[in-house]
Amino acid sequence: MDKFFIRGGNRLVGTIRVSGAKNSALPCMAAAILTEDEVTLENIPQVWDIATERRLLTSMGAEVELGHGSADHRTAISCRSLSDPVAKYEIVKTMRASSLVLGPLLARAGMARVAMPGGCAIGGRPIDLHIKGLEKMGATILQEHGYLEARAEKLRGAHLVFDKITVTGTEDLLMAAVLAEGETVMENCAREPEVTDLAALLCAMGARIEGAGSAVIKVHGVASLHGAHYRINPDRIEAGTFLIAGAITAGDLVVADCNPEHLAAVITVLQNAGALIDIIAPDAVRVRASGQLTAGDISTEEYPGFPTDMQAQYMALATQAEGVSLIKENIFENRFMHVQELVRMGANIKVDGRTAAVRGPSKLSAAAVMCSDLRASASLVLAALVADGESILDRVYHMDRGYERFEEKLQGVGAQIQRMGNVFASNEVEGTAG
Ligand code: EPZ
């Protein structure tokens, strides 16, 4: 298994580029199931979860072509023949977002056999709201032997109200609705940019959708969809992670190829902490931090609030801020796996239920630490960048799931970070956060 060796103390200076959004690519790739035509997607990040999604679609009979060379961030998917509409457990267990094929398979093939994703490091991660919505649209869904057996002659438009805001739940049902008979109104939808990205692709394929990005989405079902060529959004979480890297190292970093509009909550929190943030172009943000950072409370919320996927990274910053920062995690029940590892590096953090109190600044010392999930791993990298000495991060395959060439990008702006071990030694990964 790969490890990162990181020597702290360097300021990050220069320009770092953001890849495409993993959490847009995953639903957009699943959307190719909805048509017999080829769907070509640009700005696809080269991360493990995309490789897993590719394996999943191929296992169902799709042809998935990976761009090469200059086109290596492109993927062309043709689901002309879906010979085996089954999302097998050995794939789903490594990536719970595989459940995103449920809605499109029912809409396209009238049937689906999808392994239940199970929990993961950050929480139980049920998909009951996906199931409830599909049943309301006329699907029959049985759960047996760890699989969902779903069937629907023809999905019918329905009036759906989500009991909780769910990102992939909104995406799954949006993909089910575009080919359903009649109109579907979905309320209490997720407003994340990844939902808007998916809706834009679906409209490019001929779907009729209004209100994506707001809490109420209306879909007029159509008889069929055609292929499309679409470029997905930049990854706002990768961009936010790099902004914190620039701030925590008192650097001067330009985060390029991003969308500043998707970063409003993160930028506000960093400015409140004392970082200097300038939007220097429609796709670039500059972060500088010279003086002492100051503590600030955050509470994770659905978009456009402060993202849960940035909570761990902010916690690393809070260890270097003057004062006490209260960090409340409202979305997932177990998303403090990074706390004990940060404490082992010298951080002063007390957890009480869903709130962590971080007292800073703490002088962090390098240590051997363990990555537990995608964003916790990013938090440990950020802490190691300012720790005294060389830290060793184990199980960095968690990072490879959602961050493209992370160490190379950081090396390019002055970080002392090296990867050791067999690159991508194994795709048998633990945990299925994502
Ligand atoms: C998406 O997960 C993201 N993954 C997650 O990113 C992200 O943390 C999360 O949204 C929240 O923003 C992808 O888009 C692939 P939810 P998702 O359904 O859709 C509960 C990363 O780091 N819930 O919005 O699975 C659920 O337990 C990953 O890139 C139900 O109760 O999250 C949670 O408490 C991690 N029943 C809350 O809703 C359901 O049927 C929000 O979950 C569905 C969800």
Residues whose N, C-alpha, C, O or C-beta is under 5 A from the ligand:
A	BS01	EPZ	N23 A97 R125 P126 I127 D128 L129 H130 K164 I165 T166 V167 T168 G169 T308 D309 I331 F332 L374 R375 A433 G434
